[in-house]
Amino acid sequence: MAHNLPLIACCLLKTGHPYQDLGADYFDRTNAEGLKRYLVRRLERMCNQALLVPTPLTI
């Protein structure tokens, strides 16, 4: 993480854009299907069977 700070600062100074934190789950949100496949494969490697049942979204 610490090695990313100088890189972020350099990019911000070059572009002049304000810093915007994308959140801890940014990559999970951008590739939700890939994350789902990864987690199912991981469960199956632990000798479990994964049955995915959609749940209604609550807002």
PASE-439098 format. One line per field, with one value per atom (N, C-alpha, C, CB): residue in three letters; chain; atom name; x, z, y. Coordinates in nm, 3 decimals. Glycine has a CB too. Example, Ala and Ser with C-alpha at 12.3 -4.5 7.8 and 13.67 -1.06 7.14 Angstrom:
<atoms>
res c(ala	ala	ala	ala	ser	ser	ser	ser)
chain c(A	A	A	A	A	A	A	A)
atom c(N	CA	C	CB	N	CA	C	CB)
c1 c(1.319	1.230	1.320	1.131	1.285	1.367	1.290	1.408)
c3 c(0.780	0.780	0.780	0.905	0.708	0.714	0.787	0.572)
c2 c(-0.569	-0.450	-0.330	-0.447	-0.225	-0.106	0.003	-0.060)
</atoms>
This chain:
<atoms>
res c(met	met	met	met	ala	ala	ala	ala	his	his	his	his	asn	asn	asn	asn	leu	leu	leu	leu	pro	pro	pro	pro	leu	leu	leu	leu	ile	ile	ile	ile	ala	ala	ala	ala	cys	cys	cys	cys	cys	cys	cys	cys	leu	leu	leu	leu	leu	leu	leu	leu	lys	lys	lys	lys	thr	thr	thr	thr	gly	gly	gly	gly	his	his	his	his	pro	pro	pro	pro	tyr	tyr	tyr	tyr	gln	gln	gln	gln	asp	asp	asp	asp	leu	leu	leu	leu	gly	gly	gly	gly	ala	ala	ala	ala	asp	asp	asp	asp	tyr	tyr	tyr	tyr	phe	phe	phe	phe	asp	asp	asp	asp	arg	arg	arg	arg	thr	thr	thr	thr	asn	asn	asn	asn	ala	ala	ala	ala	glu	glu	glu	glu	gly	gly	gly	gly	leu	leu	leu	leu	lys	lys	lys	lys	arg	arg	arg	arg	tyr	tyr	tyr	tyr	leu	leu	leu	leu	val	val	val	val	arg	arg	arg	arg	arg	arg	arg	arg	leu	leu	leu	leu	glu	glu	glu	glu	arg	arg	arg	arg	met	met	met	met	cys	cys	cys	cys	asn	asn	asn	asn	gln	gln	gln	gln	ala	ala	ala	ala	leu	leu	leu	leu	leu	leu	leu	leu	val	val	val	val	pro	pro	pro	pro	thr	thr	thr	thr	pro	pro	pro	pro	leu	leu	leu	leu	thr	thr	thr	thr	ile	ile	ile	ile)
chain c(A	A	A	A	A	A	A	A	A	A	A	A	A	A	A	A	A	A	A	A	A	A	A	A	A	A	A	A	A	A	A	A	A	A	A	A	A	A	A	A	A	A	A	A	A	A	A	A	A	A	A	A	A	A	A	A	A	A	A	A	A	A	A	A	A	A	A	A	A	A	A	A	A	A	A	A	A	A	A	A	A	A	A	A	A	A	A	A	A	A	A	A	A	A	A	A	A	A	A	A	A	A	A	A	A	A	A	A	A	A	A	A	A	A	A	A	A	A	A	A	A	A	A	A	A	A	A	A	A	A	A	A	A	A	A	A	A	A	A	A	A	A	A	A	A	A	A	A	A	A	A	A	A	A	A	A	A	A	A	A	A	A	A	A	A	A	A	A	A	A	A	A	A	A	A	A	A	A	A	A	A	A	A	A	A	A	A	A	A	A	A	A	A	A	A	A	A	A	A	A	A	A	A	A	A	A	A	A	A	A	A	A	A	A	A	A	A	A	A	A	A	A	A	A	A	A	A	A	A	A	A	A	A	A	A	A)
atom c(N	CA	C	CB	N	CA	C	CB	N	CA	C	CB	N	CA	C	CB	N	CA	C	CB	N	CA	C	CB	N	CA	C	CB	N	CA	C	CB	N	CA	C	CB	N	CA	C	CB	N	CA	C	CB	N	CA	C	CB	N	CA	C	CB	N	CA	C	CB	N	CA	C	CB	N	CA	C	CB	N	CA	C	CB	N	CA	C	CB	N	CA	C	CB	N	CA	C	CB	N	CA	C	CB	N	CA	C	CB	N	CA	C	CB	N	CA	C	CB	N	CA	C	CB	N	CA	C	CB	N	CA	C	CB	N	CA	C	CB	N	CA	C	CB	N	CA	C	CB	N	CA	C	CB	N	CA	C	CB	N	CA	C	CB	N	CA	C	CB	N	CA	C	CB	N	CA	C	CB	N	CA	C	CB	N	CA	C	CB	N	CA	C	CB	N	CA	C	CB	N	CA	C	CB	N	CA	C	CB	N	CA	C	CB	N	CA	C	CB	N	CA	C	CB	N	CA	C	CB	N	CA	C	CB	N	CA	C	CB	N	CA	C	CB	N	CA	C	CB	N	CA	C	CB	N	CA	C	CB	N	CA	C	CB	N	CA	C	CB	N	CA	C	CB	N	CA	C	CB	N	CA	C	CB	N	CA	C	CB	N	CA	C	CB)
c1 c(0.082	0.000	0.087	-0.094	0.192	0.274	0.342	0.378	0.375	0.439	0.342	0.501	0.212	0.112	0.093	-0.021	0.122	0.098	0.177	0.132	0.308	0.379	0.326	0.527	0.284	0.228	0.098	0.206	0.013	-0.114	-0.087	-0.201	0.005	0.037	0.090	0.140	0.174	0.230	0.119	0.335	0.029	-0.081	-0.173	-0.160	-0.200	-0.287	-0.223	-0.319	-0.093	-0.024	-0.017	0.117	0.001	0.009	-0.125	0.058	-0.233	-0.364	-0.439	-0.448	-0.413	-0.485	-0.623	-0.498	-0.658	-0.788	-0.783	-0.827	-0.894	-0.898	-0.900	-1.023	-0.850	-0.848	-0.988	-0.753	-1.025	-1.155	-1.131	-1.256	-1.160	-1.145	-1.256	-1.145	-1.220	-1.319	-1.382	-1.256	-1.327	-1.384	-1.309	-1.529	-1.322	-1.251	-1.303	-1.261	-1.429	-1.487	-1.498	-1.623	-1.418	-1.427	-1.409	-1.322	-1.305	-1.278	-1.381	-1.137	-1.435	-1.542	-1.666	-1.576	-1.695	-1.815	-1.796	-1.849	-1.675	-1.653	-1.650	-1.524	-1.614	-1.609	-1.685	-1.462	-1.812	-1.892	-1.904	-2.031	-1.923	-1.936	-1.805	-1.978	-1.695	-1.566	-1.541	-1.454	-1.578	-1.563	-1.651	-1.598	-1.773	-1.863	-1.803	-2.001	-1.752	-1.690	-1.571	-1.647	-1.489	-1.372	-1.412	-1.290	-1.512	-1.554	-1.619	-1.650	-1.696	-1.755	-1.646	-1.854	-1.548	-1.437	-1.361	-1.339	-1.343	-1.272	-1.348	-1.247	-1.480	-1.561	-1.554	-1.706	-1.559	-1.555	-1.420	-1.585	-1.313	-1.181	-1.173	-1.070	-1.256	-1.260	-1.360	-1.294	-1.395	-1.487	-1.627	-1.433	-1.671	-1.807	-1.878	-1.809	-2.008	-2.087	-2.156	-2.189	-2.145	-2.203	-2.331	-2.102	-2.439	-2.566	-2.599	-2.680	-2.599	-2.624	-2.773	-2.542	-2.830	-2.971	-2.981	-3.049	-3.040	-3.052	-3.142	-3.106	-3.104	-3.184	-3.233	-3.104	-3.351	-3.400	-3.316	-3.548	-3.294	-3.216	-3.302	-3.163	-3.241	-3.311	-3.240	-3.316	-3.316	-3.257	-3.295	-3.302)
c3 c(0.000	0.000	0.000	0.120	0.080	0.091	-0.040	0.200	-0.121	-0.247	-0.348	-0.305	-0.325	-0.414	-0.390	-0.396	-0.270	-0.238	-0.326	-0.093	-0.347	-0.438	-0.581	-0.438	-0.625	-0.759	-0.771	-0.794	-0.671	-0.671	-0.670	-0.549	-0.584	-0.576	-0.709	-0.465	-0.774	-0.903	-1.007	-0.951	-1.013	-1.110	-1.082	-1.107	-0.954	-0.920	-0.958	-0.771	-0.936	-0.970	-1.121	-0.911	-1.196	-1.341	-1.403	-1.400	-1.357	-1.418	-1.360	-1.405	-1.233	-1.168	-1.119	-1.263	-1.133	-1.086	-0.935	-1.158	-0.867	-0.722	-0.696	-0.657	-0.580	-0.542	-0.508	-0.424	-0.558	-0.527	-0.491	-0.646	-0.367	-0.323	-0.383	-0.167	-0.450	-0.517	-0.425	-0.633	-0.307	-0.209	-0.206	-0.239	-0.095	-0.075	-0.165	0.070	-0.206	-0.289	-0.435	-0.236	-0.480	-0.617	-0.719	-0.640	-0.703	-0.801	-0.791	-0.782	-0.672	-0.658	-0.734	-0.510	-0.730	-0.799	-0.950	-0.750	-0.997	-1.141	-1.209	-1.169	-1.136	-1.194	-1.104	-1.214	-1.085	-0.993	-1.040	-0.976	-1.170	-1.222	-1.207	-1.370	-1.233	-1.215	-1.069	-1.266	-0.979	-0.836	-0.795	-0.754	-0.850	-0.818	-0.864	-0.884	-0.986	-1.037	-0.952	-1.183	-0.914	-0.831	-0.697	-0.809	-0.632	-0.501	-0.508	-0.437	-0.615	-0.632	-0.651	-0.752	-0.737	-0.758	-0.628	-0.866	-0.550	-0.423	-0.325	-0.360	-0.318	-0.234	-0.282	-0.234	-0.414	-0.468	-0.443	-0.616	-0.441	-0.410	-0.265	-0.438	-0.180	-0.040	-0.019	0.051	-0.128	-0.125	-0.081	-0.033	-0.122	-0.096	-0.229	-0.017	-0.226	-0.345	-0.326	-0.372	-0.424	-0.413	-0.495	-0.461	-0.431	-0.498	-0.481	-0.439	-0.591	-0.587	-0.604	-0.696	-0.505	-0.507	-0.500	-0.389	-0.603	-0.599	-0.485	-0.732	-0.423	-0.318	-0.365	-0.185	-0.321	-0.364	-0.304	-0.324	-0.382	-0.335	-0.244	-0.454	-0.137	-0.047	-0.052	0.100	-0.070	-0.082	0.037	-0.212)
c2 c(-0.119	0.000	0.125	0.000	0.127	0.248	0.282	0.230	0.181	0.211	0.272	0.085	0.258	0.317	0.466	0.245	0.512	0.653	0.749	0.678	0.728	0.819	0.814	0.786	0.696	0.683	0.760	0.536	0.749	0.823	0.973	0.782	1.017	1.159	1.211	1.186	1.135	1.176	1.191	1.073	1.094	1.100	1.218	0.970	1.244	1.357	1.490	1.355	1.501	1.625	1.645	1.627	1.537	1.547	1.584	1.416	1.520	1.542	1.660	1.419	1.692	1.800	1.759	1.914	1.632	1.583	1.563	1.451	1.585	1.560	1.409	1.627	1.371	1.231	1.183	1.208	1.066	1.008	0.862	1.022	0.826	0.689	0.605	0.679	0.496	0.412	0.310	0.342	0.292	0.199	0.068	0.175	0.000	-0.126	-0.237	-0.169	-0.229	-0.335	-0.295	-0.372	-0.200	-0.150	-0.262	-0.042	-0.343	-0.448	-0.560	-0.503	-0.583	-0.683	-0.639	-0.706	-0.510	-0.459	-0.457	-0.319	-0.430	-0.419	-0.556	-0.345	-0.660	-0.794	-0.891	-0.840	-0.867	-0.948	-1.092	-0.888	-1.114	-1.250	-1.327	-1.246	-1.264	-1.329	-1.365	-1.240	-1.276	-1.303	-1.421	-1.178	-1.426	-1.536	-1.669	-1.513	-1.674	-1.797	-1.839	-1.779	-1.742	-1.770	-1.830	-1.643	-1.771	-1.819	-1.956	-1.719	-1.983	-2.116	-2.220	-2.116	-2.192	-2.286	-2.310	-2.234	-2.206	-2.220	-2.310	-2.082	-2.292	-2.379	-2.524	-2.332	-2.544	-2.679	-2.745	-2.677	-2.669	-2.726	-2.772	-2.623	-2.715	-2.756	-2.869	-2.636	-2.939	-3.054	-3.014	-3.161	-2.899	-2.854	-2.840	-2.721	-2.852	-2.827	-2.693	-2.941	-2.606	-2.473	-2.466	-2.365	-2.431	-2.409	-2.261	-2.501	-2.190	-2.046	-2.019	-1.973	-1.955	-1.920	-1.768	-1.988	-1.706	-1.559	-1.513	-1.506	-1.405	-1.347	-1.210	-1.335	-1.168	-1.038	-0.926	-1.020	-0.822	-0.708	-0.622	-0.624	-0.578	-0.486	-0.352	-0.541	-0.251	-0.116	-0.033	-0.046)
</atoms>
